[in-house]
Amino acid sequence: MTHAAEPKPGPLAGVRVLELSTVVLAPLACQILGDLGADVIKVEPPSGDSNRQMGPARHPAMAAFYLTCNRNKRGVVLDVKQPAGLDALLRLAARTDVFVHNLRPRSLATLGVDYESIRRVNPRVVYCGTYGYGRSGPYADKAAYDDSIQAASGIASLQAQLTGEPRYVPTLVADKTTAMNVVNCVLAALLHRERTGEGQEIEVPMFETMVAYVMVEHLFGHAFEPPEGPAGYKRILSHHRRPYATRDGFLAVLPYLDEHWRVFCTAAGRDDLVADPRFETLRKRLDHIDEVYAETGRIIGTRTTAEWLQALADTDVPLMVVNSLDDLMTDEHLTAVGFWQTLEHPTEGRIRMPGVPATFSKTPGSIRRHPPRLGEHSVEVLREAGLTPDEIDALLEDGVTVQASTE
């Protein structure tokens, strides 16, 4: 495990992002923008982001779940339901490049933070709203969390074909995938603004994003109109698709292409399977995928994990050990590339986090700021927005903003 590198200007250095969001989706998207060099200002209500309370914690409002989504940000508290808080937010928005929120559509105009309100003070702003469902559909004002979007987008029902009943994937796949889409869309809009000078409004709904995600492979026969077969990619939906049991553990093995299948069968001493008419080509193997998986599983079960790793070590047959979450902390590859980073937090002590996965030869991303305490940068950022000391003192006195304790 390595320590975070010295801060360097990333590709988004000079871009300011104003984040008005909680939980995972938008905070994670803004963290990624921060990792790439943007100056991200996270605006929270006086009660703070709900994720500050989730998971193990050393101090109140600094729980693990918050720490993993909020590095490379400055933290400001504003009660935007109060006129003085909204006014301060608009003054911040006037000086920002990107405004990101995850408020439901019906809340925007009520709070006065809809696109038109922000555009009036900053016509060049890239304004991105991300929420459950697109505003033009009947689900627009439904509440949405990862579980409900997994259900609505078909992910939970796909699990039913394997387990016999709908199940959620045990990771926040909808939140995190949509966060990546937010980043893509914001960067595209910034490029458009660089070329034309125009800001614009972006809408990134979770439901539509995840249906597009699921249907890449599962549209299948419905890619044609009229359909040429059912929806659903058979290989992915086979109940035999799972890590295979070896004599002493589990391996993920996928002899997918024709050359993979030939090499695997030869290494297994089963050249007869290469000529088997069911398995001769990729297309035929997909037509008999349950049999392919079942046969592969029987073969893998005849040797130990180490024996298979050695037998296939010099081949291109995709295989990998099955890591647990704890295994990832000491994985030799992650260690070699310096994936795990540690930094000293002023109140939380030493904390661990993933590094920036992508590399840039000229403008690398980096971890420059620790996840902020609630209101840690309130005074600093409000002063930058042009508020006078008297105005800031009034906001503090009225509870519209909060400054983190220096203790």
Secondary structure by P-SEA (a helix, b strand, c coil): ccccccccccccccbbbbbbccccaaaaaaaaaaaaccbbbbbbcccccccccccccccccccaaaaaccccbbbbbbccccaaaaaaaaaaaaaccbbbbbccccccccccccaaaaaaaccccbbbbbcccccccccccccccaaaaaaaaaaaaaaaaacccccccccaaaaaaaaaaaaaaaaaaaaaaaaccccbbbbbbaaaaaaaaaaccccccccccccccccccccccccccccccccccccccccccaaaaaaaaaaacccccccccccccaaaaaaaaaaaaaaaaaaaacccaaaaaaaacccccccccccccccccccaaaaaaccbbbbbbccccbbbbbccccccccbbbbbcccccccccaaaaaaaaacccaaaaaaaaaaccccccccc
